[in-house]
């Protein structure tokens, strides 16, 4: 055990010897607490006391008096503890406090000579004695890996981490408000599914003992939400957790949050209008602004947003014509892409992701994708080689994906069979979904927005790990205390 923990344990012992249980205070005595970030100006020099609680973030003792700051999740406030005011017993208790301890304090509000709002403490209660000090004396965690692994320390030490986390909550609430104002209803679909569908991804597998069957953690809720369209629920959405047994990077986490929304009698143009309105509204109402700093770039998300066809962007930025397969393959080889005998549509998409995506900084709807890449999508009426699909890119990141949904059951069945041919057993045909389509699904537009990536863009964080409270990480070989530098 390190000396600093020994010292704190000794103070804990002394508190208990004084008859104080620093973990056992009834919360009934904490009624009437105010957040520390409130405006206390009108309370200055009044006779009424105020009560606050928080974690000690600084201590400045001056003999028989001391200033200290406490923080809650709204901000911080200064307290003034004076021997003559609290009495000797309370002052001795105060001297057993350390940085990181959680306390409540009650007293009158005044302004110091420098004009800082301060509470003159009359009564002080220890609520939780911290046996380990906060990281780096509140200057923030410098070790990025540690920030993600011990998020509780990151939230304590880094104001930006707390702000981002609270901003994420506001964004998700804003999404719900926007959709519900437009007549959408929020639904829930299964997270364990007998057949993983709605996307091409490798699932996580689990086993149900009672039924003795394998189940798959959801890779997408799409096929269940479309079943609801069949059932007559015409505008549905779900903010859902998806799981894909794939790579980890600054833009990918195996467990992620997705918004999926479906609107009967709409199409991908309907979804473009919905997406642009949603994100623009969030930027305005939540005061992120329409000029966002994202890494070393500035993104202008003011509407209207650019709309451009896949094949046009491919020719503009990669210099190849989609119709010239030989040129496509030559371009791909020149870029060092391994294409082998991949179909033309896949080669074109690989070139697009390698060359074009890096040019899509301001919001851009990339519309009309090669048809073979879109098995759940209606074909374009003027060119059957392409499908009515868009992907939205902001800051060179794919934020959203949308289709004019295929509602023809026999054609959907044919495409499914073509898609799963030769794959292993997690790619089984979803016969119940085909059966549902046979009862008639209205024409519809469908939309998926990556919530984690949306939060990244709006808050200016370039790593997905900064916007997920507990991202998946490789197990650490170090004990937790050692890793934290304790």
C-alpha positions in Angstrom: 0.0 0.0 0.0 1.3 3.4 -1.0 1.9 6.1 1.6 -0.8 8.4 0.4 -3.4 5.7 0.8 -2.0 4.9 4.3 -2.3 8.5 5.2 -5.9 8.7 4.1 -6.8 5.5 5.9 -5.3 7.0 9.1 -7.6 10.0 8.6 -10.5 7.7 8.0 -9.7 6.0 11.3 -9.6 9.3 13.1 -13.0 10.3 11.6 -14.5 7.1 13.0 -12.9 7.7 16.4 -14.7 11.0 16.4 -18.0 9.1 15.9 -18.3 10.1 12.3 -19.2 7.5 9.6 -17.9 9.1 6.4 -20.0 6.8 4.3 -23.2 6.5 6.3 -25.0 9.8 6.2 -28.7 9.6 5.6 -29.7 11.3 2.4 -32.8 12.7 4.2 -30.5 15.3 5.6 -29.5 16.3 2.1 -32.9 17.6 1.0 -32.8 21.1 -0.4 -29.4 20.7 -2.0 -28.7 23.3 -4.8 -26.4 22.8 -7.7 -23.1 24.7 -7.4 -23.5 26.4 -10.8 -26.7 28.2 -9.8 -26.6 32.0 -9.7 -26.2 32.9 -6.1 -25.9 36.6 -6.6 -29.4 37.3 -5.0 -28.4 35.2 -2.0 -25.4 37.4 -1.1 -25.5 38.9 2.4 -29.0 37.4 3.0 -29.8 35.7 6.3 -31.0 32.5 4.6 -28.5 29.6 4.3 -27.9 27.5 1.2 -26.9 23.9 1.1 -24.5 22.4 -1.5 -22.6 19.1 -2.0 -19.7 18.0 -4.1 -16.2 16.7 -4.4 -13.3 18.8 -3.0 -11.2 20.0 -6.0 -8.9 22.4 -4.2 -7.8 23.2 -0.6 -6.1 26.4 0.5 -5.6 26.4 4.3 -4.6 29.6 6.1 -4.1 28.7 9.8 -7.4 28.9 11.5 -9.3 29.3 8.2 -9.3 27.8 4.8 -10.8 28.3 1.3 -11.8 25.3 -0.7 -13.6 24.6 -4.0 -16.1 21.8 -4.4 -17.4 20.5 -7.8 -20.6 18.8 -8.8 -21.5 18.0 -12.4 -22.7 21.5 -13.1 -19.5 23.4 -12.0 -17.7 24.5 -8.9 -18.1 26.9 -6.0 -15.8 28.3 -3.3 -16.4 27.6 0.4 -14.8 29.4 3.3 -14.3 27.5 6.5 -13.4 29.5 9.6 -12.6 28.1 13.1 -14.5 30.9 14.9 -17.6 30.1 12.7 -17.8 26.3 12.7 -16.3 25.6 16.1 -13.3 23.6 17.1 -14.9 20.2 16.6 -16.0 20.9 13.0 -12.7 22.5 12.2 -10.8 19.4 13.4 -13.1 17.3 11.2 -12.3 19.7 8.3 -8.5 19.2 8.8 -9.1 15.4 8.2 -10.4 16.1 4.6 -8.4 15.6 1.4 -8.7 16.4 -2.3 -11.4 14.1 -3.8 -13.5 13.8 -0.6 -17.2 14.4 -1.1 -18.9 16.7 1.4 -22.0 18.8 2.0 -21.8 22.3 3.4 -24.4 24.8 4.6 -24.0 28.5 5.1 -24.6 32.0 4.0 -23.5 33.4 0.7 -21.1 36.4 0.3 -18.7 37.9 -2.1 -15.0 38.1 -1.4 -13.0 41.2 -2.0 -12.2 39.9 -5.5 -15.9 39.5 -6.2 -16.0 35.7 -6.1 -19.3 34.1 -4.9 -18.5 32.1 -1.7 -20.3 30.2 1.0 -19.4 30.9 4.6 -19.7 27.4 6.0 -21.7 27.0 9.2 -22.1 23.2 9.0 -20.0 20.6 7.2 -20.7 16.9 6.7 -18.4 14.2 5.3 -20.3 12.1 2.8 -17.6 10.0 1.3 -13.9 9.7 2.2 -11.7 9.1 -0.8 -8.9 6.7 -0.1 -7.1 7.5 -3.4 -6.3 11.1 -4.6 -7.7 12.4 -7.8 -5.4 12.1 -10.8 -2.6 14.6 -11.3 -4.2 17.0 -8.8 -7.1 17.9 -11.1 -4.9 18.9 -14.0 -6.4 16.2 -16.1 -5.5 12.7 -17.3 -2.8 12.8 -19.9 -2.7 9.1 -20.6 -5.4 8.7 -23.3 -5.7 4.9 -22.8 -6.2 5.5 -19.0 -9.0 8.0 -19.7 -11.0 5.4 -21.6 -10.2 2.5 -19.2 -11.0 4.4 -16.0 -13.7 6.8 -17.3 -14.7 7.7 -13.7 -11.3 9.4 -13.3 -11.7 11.1 -16.6 -15.0 12.6 -15.6 -13.6 13.7 -12.3 -10.5 15.3 -13.8 -11.5 16.5 -17.3 -14.3 19.1 -17.6 -14.4 18.4 -21.4 -15.1 14.7 -20.8 -18.1 15.6 -18.6 -19.3 18.2 -21.1 -19.1 15.7 -24.0 -21.0 13.1 -22.0 -23.8 15.5 -21.1 -23.9 16.9 -24.6 -24.5 13.3 -25.9 -27.5 13.0 -23.6 -28.9 16.3 -24.9 -28.3 15.2 -28.5 -30.2 11.9 -28.0 -33.0 13.7 -26.3 -33.1 16.2 -29.2 -33.4 13.4 -31.7 -36.4 12.0 -29.9 -38.1 15.4 -29.6 -37.5 16.1 -33.4 -38.9 12.8 -34.5 -41.9 12.7 -32.2 -42.8 16.2 -33.3 -43.1 14.7 -36.8 -45.4 11.9 -35.8 -42.8 9.1 -35.2 -43.2 6.7 -32.4 -40.4 5.0 -30.6 -40.4 1.2 -30.5 -38.2 -1.6 -29.2 -37.1 -4.6 -31.2 -35.2 -7.8 -30.2 -31.5 -7.5 -29.3 -31.1 -11.3 -29.5 -32.2 -12.6 -32.9 -32.3 -16.1 -34.4 -31.0 -14.7 -37.7 -28.8 -11.7 -37.9 -30.1 -9.4 -40.6 -30.5 -5.8 -41.9 -26.7 -5.4 -42.6 -23.7 -7.3 -43.7 -21.6 -7.8 -40.6 -20.2 -10.6 -38.5 -22.4 -11.1 -35.4 -21.6 -12.1 -31.8 -23.1 -15.5 -31.0 -24.7 -16.6 -27.7 -26.7 -19.7 -26.7 -30.1 -19.9 -25.0 -30.0 -22.9 -22.7 -33.7 -23.5 -22.3 -34.5 -23.5 -26.0 -31.1 -25.0 -26.8 -30.6 -22.6 -29.8 -27.9 -20.2 -30.8 -28.9 -16.6 -30.9 -27.1 -13.6 -32.4 -26.7 -10.1 -30.9 -28.4 -7.6 -33.1 -26.3 -6.2 -36.0 -29.2 -4.0 -37.1 -32.9 -3.6 -36.2 -34.0 -3.0 -39.8 -36.0 -6.2 -40.6 -38.0 -6.0 -37.4 -38.8 -2.3 -37.9 -40.1 -3.1 -41.5 -42.3 -5.8 -40.0 -43.9 -3.0 -38.0 -44.5 -1.1 -41.3 -46.3 -4.2 -42.5 -48.4 -4.2 -39.3 -49.5 -0.6 -40.0 -47.2 1.4 -37.8 -46.4 4.0 -40.4 -43.7 6.1 -38.7 -41.4 4.3 -36.3 -37.9 4.8 -34.9 -35.6 3.1 -32.5 -32.4 4.3 -30.8 -30.8 1.0 -30.5 -27.6 -0.8 -29.4 -26.0 -2.9 -32.2 -23.1 -5.3 -32.0 -20.7 -6.2 -34.7 -17.8 -8.7 -34.2 -15.4 -6.6 -36.2 -12.5 -4.2 -35.8 -11.9 -1.4 -33.3 -10.6 2.1 -34.4 -11.2 5.8 -33.8 -14.4 5.4 -35.8 -15.5 1.9 -34.9 -16.6 0.3 -31.6 -18.0 -3.3 -31.6 -21.0 -2.0 -29.5 -22.5 1.1 -30.9 -25.7 3.2 -30.9 -27.8 3.7 -34.0 -30.9 5.6 -34.8 -33.1 3.8 -37.3 -36.3 5.4 -38.6 -38.9 4.3 -41.2 -41.6 6.3 -42.8 -44.4 4.7 -44.9 -45.2 6.5 -48.2 -41.7 8.1 -48.2 -38.5 7.5 -50.0 -34.8 8.3 -49.8 -35.6 11.9 -50.7 -38.0 12.1 -47.7 -35.1 10.8 -45.5 -32.7 13.3 -46.9 -35.0 16.1 -45.9 -35.5 14.5 -42.5 -31.8 14.0 -41.9 -30.8 17.6 -42.9 -33.6 19.0 -40.8 -32.7 16.9 -37.8 -29.0 17.6 -37.7 -29.4 21.3 -38.5 -32.0 21.6 -35.7 -29.7 19.9 -33.2 -26.8 22.3 -34.1 -29.1 25.3 -33.6 -31.2 24.4 -30.6 -28.3 22.8 -28.7 -26.0 25.8 -29.6 -23.2 23.8 -31.3 -23.3 26.3 -34.1 -23.0 25.7 -37.8 -19.2 26.2 -38.0 -17.7 23.2 -36.2 -14.0 22.6 -35.6 -13.2 18.9 -36.2 -9.6 18.1 -35.8 -7.6 20.3 -38.1 -10.7 21.1 -40.2 -13.7 23.4 -40.1 -17.1 21.9 -41.1 -19.9 24.2 -42.2 -23.2 22.4 -41.6 -25.4 25.2 -42.7 -28.2 24.0 -45.0 -28.8 23.4 -47.8 -26.4 20.4 -48.1 -24.8 19.2 -51.3 -26.3 16.2 -53.1 -24.1 14.4 -55.6 -24.4 11.0 -57.4 -21.9 8.3 -56.6 -20.7 7.9 -60.2 -20.3 11.7 -60.6 -18.1 12.0 -57.4 -16.1 8.9 -58.5 -15.3 10.6 -61.9 -14.7 14.0 -60.3 -12.2 12.9 -57.6 -10.9 9.6 -58.8 -10.8 10.4 -62.5 -12.5 7.1 -63.6 -15.8 6.4 -65.3 -18.0 3.8 -63.6 -18.9 2.3 -67.0 -15.3 1.6 -67.8 -14.5 -1.6 -65.8 -11.0 -1.9 -67.2 -10.2 1.6 -66.1 -11.7 1.0 -62.7 -9.5 -2.1 -62.1 -6.4 -0.2 -63.3 -7.1 2.6 -60.9 -7.7 0.2 -58.0 -4.4 -1.5 -58.7 -2.6 1.8 -58.9 -3.9 2.6 -55.5 -2.6 -0.7 -54.1 -6.0 -2.1 -53.5 -6.4 -5.9 -53.5 -9.3 -6.5 -55.9 -8.6 -10.0 -57.3 -11.8 -11.1 -59.0 -14.1 -8.8 -57.1 -17.2 -7.5 -59.0 -17.0 -4.1 -60.6 -19.4 -2.5 -58.1 -17.2 -3.6 -55.2 -14.1 -2.3 -57.0 -15.8 1.0 -57.6 -16.8 1.3 -54.0 -13.3 0.5 -52.8 -11.9 3.3 -55.0 -14.6 5.6 -53.6 -13.7 4.9 -50.0 -10.0 5.2 -50.7 -10.1 8.5 -52.8 -13.4 10.3 -52.6 -14.4 10.1 -48.9 -11.4 12.2 -47.9 -12.9 15.0 -50.1 -16.3 15.1 -48.3 -15.7 17.5 -45.5 -18.9 19.6 -45.5 -22.2 17.6 -45.4 -22.7 15.7 -48.6 -25.4 13.3 -49.6 -23.9 10.7 -51.9 -26.9 9.3 -53.8 -27.6 6.4 -56.1 -25.2 3.6 -55.2 -24.3 0.6 -57.4 -27.3 -1.8 -57.2 -25.4 -4.9 -56.1 -24.3 -3.2 -52.9 -27.9 -2.5 -51.9 -29.9 -5.7 -51.5 -32.7 -4.1 -49.5 -33.2 -1.1 -51.8 -35.4 -0.2 -54.8 -33.5 0.4 -58.1 -33.3 3.9 -59.7 -36.0 4.3 -62.3 -33.7 5.8 -64.9 -30.8 3.4 -64.5 -31.2 -0.1 -63.1 -27.5 -0.4 -62.4 -28.0 1.9 -59.4 -30.2 1.9 -56.3 -32.1 4.6 -54.5 -29.7 4.8 -51.6 -27.8 7.7 -50.0 -24.9 7.9 -47.5 -24.3 11.2 -45.7 -20.7 12.2 -45.1 -19.6 14.9 -42.7 -16.0 15.6 -41.8 -15.0 12.6 -44.1 -17.0 10.2 -41.9 -20.1 8.3 -42.9 -22.8 9.6 -40.6 -26.0 8.2 -42.2 -27.3 5.6 -44.6 -30.7 5.5 -46.2 -32.8 3.5 -48.7 -36.0 3.7 -50.6 -37.0 0.4 -49.2 -37.6 -2.6 -51.4 -41.1 -3.9 -50.7 -41.4 -6.5 -53.4 -41.4 -9.9 -51.6 -40.3 -12.2 -54.5 -37.5 -9.9 -55.6 -36.3 -9.5 -52.0 -36.3 -13.3 -51.6 -34.2 -13.6 -54.8 -31.7 -11.0 -53.6 -31.4 -12.6 -50.2 -30.7 -16.0 -51.7 -28.1 -14.4 -54.0 -26.5 -12.5 -51.0 -26.1 -15.5 -48.7 -25.0 -18.0 -51.2 -21.8 -19.8 -50.1 -21.7 -18.0 -46.7 -21.5 -19.8 -43.3 -24.5 -20.5 -41.2 -25.0 -17.1 -39.7 -26.2 -15.8 -43.1 -29.4 -17.9 -43.1 -32.5 -16.6 -45.0 -35.0 -14.7 -42.9 -38.1 -16.5 -44.2 -40.4 -14.8 -41.7 -39.4 -11.4 -43.1 -40.2 -12.5 -46.6 -43.5 -13.9 -45.3 -44.3 -10.5 -43.8 -43.6 -8.7 -47.1 -46.0 -11.1 -48.8 -48.8 -9.5 -46.7 -47.9 -6.1 -48.2 -45.4 -3.5 -47.0 -46.2 0.1 -48.0 -43.5 2.0 -50.0 -41.2 3.6 -47.4 -38.0 5.4 -46.8 -35.6 4.1 -44.2 -32.8 5.8 -42.4 -29.9 4.9 -40.1 -27.8 7.5 -38.3 -24.8 6.5 -36.3 -25.4 8.3 -33.0 -21.8 7.9 -31.8 -20.4 9.5 -35.0 -23.1 12.2 -35.0 -22.0 13.1 -31.4 -18.3 13.1 -32.6 -19.1 15.7 -35.3 -21.3 18.0 -33.2 -19.0 18.0 -30.3 -15.7 18.2 -32.3 -14.3 14.9 -31.0 -12.3 13.0 -33.6 -12.3 9.7 -31.8 -15.4 7.6 -31.1 -13.9 6.6 -27.8 -14.3 10.1 -26.6 -18.1 10.0 -27.0 -18.7 6.5 -25.6 -18.6 6.4 -21.8 -17.1 2.9 -21.7 -15.5 1.9 -25.1 -14.3 -1.6 -25.6 -10.5 -1.9 -24.9 -8.0 -4.7 -24.8 -7.6 -6.1 -21.3 -4.8 -4.4 -19.4 -2.0 -6.4 -18.0 -1.4 -3.9 -15.2 -3.3 -3.8 -11.9 -5.8 -0.9 -11.9 -4.0 1.2 -9.2 -0.6 0.8 -11.0 -2.2 1.8 -14.3 -3.6 4.9 -12.7 -0.1 5.8 -11.5 -1.1 5.3 -7.9 
